[in-house]
């Protein structure tokens, strides 16, 4: 018998990895081999490294009398065996063919029915980590043990169990067990016992990933995190935030404030990019601006070297996207992201490219080289299948007066537009309308990038119908005060339009039409508002003359996924005059059409007075289609305390240097 050797290098043959000492316990042997393999990172791939572990395990197993200790040892040995196989890059099938492993596995199978719940969970977990899924029958037996002894599963194992079910892709078949675990987890939350952050996060991740979130646990989860935020590490906290937002749960400001404060602390030290991505995604999805978090995020990203490996494509895209979603505008940060992104643009996938472009469009920050580079990539056949990414890139380019012809031709092709109608893709259709009018007014040489008949008639009508039916207007105090002041200025509610329809199928807050002498013209009663959408659309498209269009409007408005019109029917649609001519508000000579836009806080960045992209492009479209635009910033209006101050302010805007009404 060999004498015990004191060092691991002498204990294990690095070429064959056969254990030379027989005086060590199974646990010591498996740990030693696992540590050694982890330290070296490179081992032989012939499977013989398992022989020593498993041979010694069999001998020591005969000496054991305590079944619970035997099961614990069995579970730990399974972990080290699978870890050794992983480092040797053995596939599941190769491992199964190893005769020593097969004997070990047969013994494991025989012991499972008598295992404790915790040991059964750990066996599942070890298999999930290695993705060893060659024996579904054993998994079924392990799950039966867990189901029968679910009350005995320790709290720390809840997350491990659900995580394992997800990784082994057997969650849905065992949803009943998962819901039992969720019930026990909820009981632990109510008892206010401490739960390990990683286990807590794993439970939430599994429930969110599988769309099986039981809503009765939501309040307990948010209360627990809010009160114990300081106990969470950054990785666990980021998974909790990601899970809650992925489950599309309404989160209170108090919860987001507590989570953001805790995340800010971690940003001042070393963090993993993936955890930061989760946090950015969570705050962006919730559209919640946490000032200290975004300030710390800015400092962190600006302090990293440009060539740092910390800057992954997903981090750059998620960080910029989160800033756009929350309205946080920092020119220096966006310039840094653009610089780093351009140097690594070949590493971005279509989703990240779309999110990056969305940020520069929504935040109205110019980076022409980045956007044109992205548009060239996203137009390629490999990337063009991502419709949302293409739409984001096109929208950002239009906001910055860029017209990438290849992308716009694809965006406006008749085949794609017909498919959008059939699929009820309202947002994409609205972008088509914007593109149509901007190209016609600012870049008329791109005739292939506009809507072709009959789409140039149908699309605006569909977009209007959707916005009327599916997006009910909520009038703010700001808007109500604006209309009150316009009533005093024009002398009647019949001399301005409370909600006016534009030629590009959007609505403006108020419209005043002036004749050649500067006097407000009366608005015909059918244009006095759009409380009854069919009346308003009927003025543009009489229902009795356009039954096909109205059938499309009704169907499109009722469902976003309903097939509407086939290509043959579309070709038969014919309208006598164009959309713009149908929307004239009066037959009297018109000198000016004035659009009043009440630009509230959502039209500007949350941290400064910087106009956002959607607002800027709408104002540009209004001017391009014949309106004078009076944009009333909320921070100017709020300083006017009296009604007369509102009137004087609007008179100065409407009549420029004149102080009286003509």
Secondary structure, DSSP 8 states (H G I E B T S, - for coil): -----SSHHHHB-TTT--B--SSS-HHHHHHHHHHHHHHH----SSSTHHHHHHHHHHHHHHH---HHHHHHHHHHHHHHHHHHHHHTT--HHHHHH-HHHHHHHHHHHHHGGG--HHHHHHHHHHHHHHT--S-HHHHHHHHHHHHHTGGGS-GGGHHHHHHHHHHTT-TGGGHHHHHHHHHHHHHHHHHT----HHHHHHHHHHHHHTT---GGGHHHHHHHHHHSGGG--HHHHHHHHHHHHHTT----HHHHHHHHHHHHHHHTS---HHHHHHHHHHHHHTT---HHHHHHHHHHHHHS-TT-TT--HHHHHHHHHHHHHHT---HHHHHHHHHHHHHTGGG--HHHHHHHHHHHHHTT---HHHHHHHHHHHTSTTTTT-HHHHHHHHHHHHHTT---HHHHHHHT-HHHHHHHHHHT-HHHHHHHHHHHHHHHHH-TT-GGGS--TTHHHHHHHHHHHHHHHHS-----HHHHHHHHHHHHHHSSGGGSBSSEE-TTS-EESEEEEE-TTS-B----GGGS--SSHHHHHHHHS-TTT-HHHHHHHHHHHH-TT-----HHHHHH---SS-HHHHT-S-SS--SEEEEEEEE-GGGB-SSSS-B-HHHHHHHHHHHHTT-EEEEEEHHHHTT--SHHHHHHHHHHHHSTT--S--
